[in-house]
Amino acid sequence: MPPLNLGNQPPKTPLNADQAWQTTADRAAETILFFDFDGTLAPVADDPTQVQAAPKVLAAIETLAPVVQRIAIVSARPVEFLREHFGGLTGVDLYGLYGLEHSHSGGETVTEPAALPWVPTMAELADLARAELPSGALVEYKRLSVALHWRTAPQLAATVEEWGRAQAERLGLRLQVGRMVLEIKPPVDRDKGMVIGELVQGAGGAWYFGDDVSDIKAFAALRARTADDPDFLGVCVAVANPETGAEVAEAADLTIDSPAALGDFLTQATHHLT
Ligand SMILES: O=P(O)(O)OC[C@H]1O[C@H](O[C@H]2O[C@H](CO)[C@@H](O)[C@H](O)[C@H]2O)[C@H](O)[C@@H](O)[C@@H]1O
């Protein structure tokens, strides 16, 4: 394998992406491509219901899916939401709600059993948030989590965070911060790092593309797999943004400018891999 100088190994040198794709091409059938959704495959929008994958992204994923071992979308969104965007693509696995739900290649949605007793608590929490938070805050109910957004009312950040933290403490729930959002989740051990750590066990390589702090756990899972097996090729790619971009880029091997630029990058990858 060519020396790629991956990760935060000092001295950190820029990753040669063409070289990494070429190495991937030699082991494509053993390679997994993981993608976060919001801010990575889809540009951020004020209204979370109105997002769409960036141009070229879906076509590139459709081309790559039969070539690699697996493509997986690993997101904080529910699987049913992801299905609306990727359901037409065969060979794409969906991991929703940080892995509390999954669906393999168009199959039924499977929910982590330990999370199910928390559905009523989450529904009540969403109702309470709508009743108590100022109207500028956006409450997104996702069956097994509640996301509290302040993108369109940044002046409410502290109020919303304080309210969310107090409710999580009162109800014994967990928190995940994100881009102008605080997510409240059941106390179940499941995150993007755990999902990736399990899926890469039998793989020869994996790429993970993400933009938010929850994606750093996924990067760490690839680092851990590489530490166990130096022949494993793990590539961590950040997608730039003004909120979490610096922290995520610091943990990544390379940074791509935007979801639109990722569409171009993946299209380039299809030329290496097909
Ligand atoms: O794991 P992801 O797929 O990246 O999901 C993380 C959060 O994404 C969504 O919120 C973010 O995107 C919204 C739409 O562009 C934007 O309005 C918001 O400010 C961002 O935080 C989603 O709505 C959340 O539920 C996810 O937790």
The ligand as a Gaussian input file, in Angstrom:
#p B3LYP/6-31G(d) Opt

LIG

0 1
 O      -26.694000      12.708000      11.183000
 P      -27.232000      13.693000      10.199000
 O      -27.857000      13.056000       8.995000
 O      -26.203000      14.726000       9.795000
 O      -28.378000      14.501000      10.983000
 C      -28.037000      15.539000      11.903000
 C      -29.220000      16.477000      12.072000
 O      -29.598000      16.854000      10.746000
 C      -30.747000      17.676000      10.621000
 O      -30.464000      18.955000      11.174000
 C      -29.465000      19.662000      10.437000
 O      -29.927000      19.872000       9.107000
 C      -31.139000      20.699000       9.023000
 C      -31.603000      20.704000       7.578000
 O      -30.598000      21.136000       6.728000
 C      -30.797000      22.095000       9.558000
 O      -31.932000      22.929000       9.495000
 C      -30.294000      21.971000      11.001000
 O      -29.825000      23.240000      11.469000
 C      -29.129000      20.982000      11.106000
 O      -28.782000      20.728000      12.466000
 C      -31.930000      17.034000      11.275000
 O      -33.036000      17.914000      11.183000
 C      -31.642000      16.634000      12.701000
 O      -32.723000      15.874000      13.209000
 C      -30.390000      15.767000      12.755000
 O      -30.064000      15.524000      14.110000

